[in-house]
């Protein structure tokens, strides 16, 4: 139960925090949630990782599909050198999920000490 609550809290608080703060506030949110909800370090990492992977993956897909992936096609050509907007969305989700996962891991270790 704590696992699902942590995922939902990290995702919802990250959405609201990113409306007013820079993108890296997801790390602060994941750190605080992991420090407040006691879990083993690996589970804390997974909660941060899964929450932001789903959140940023779905948000990037939703935003990109609203403009028929026009910008994602162009950016993927510049960055990846191939026309692959879905790979760009996957990379976006992975970057956010790794940041939140490691922040949640740090929050778990702070709670343990």
Secondary structure, 3 states (H helix, E strand, C coil): CHHHHHHHHHHHHHHHHHHHCCCCHHHHHHHHHHHHCCCCHHHHHHHHHHHHHHHHHHHHHHHHHHCCCHHHHHHHHHHCCCCCHHHHHHHHHHHHHHHHHHHHHHHHHHHHC
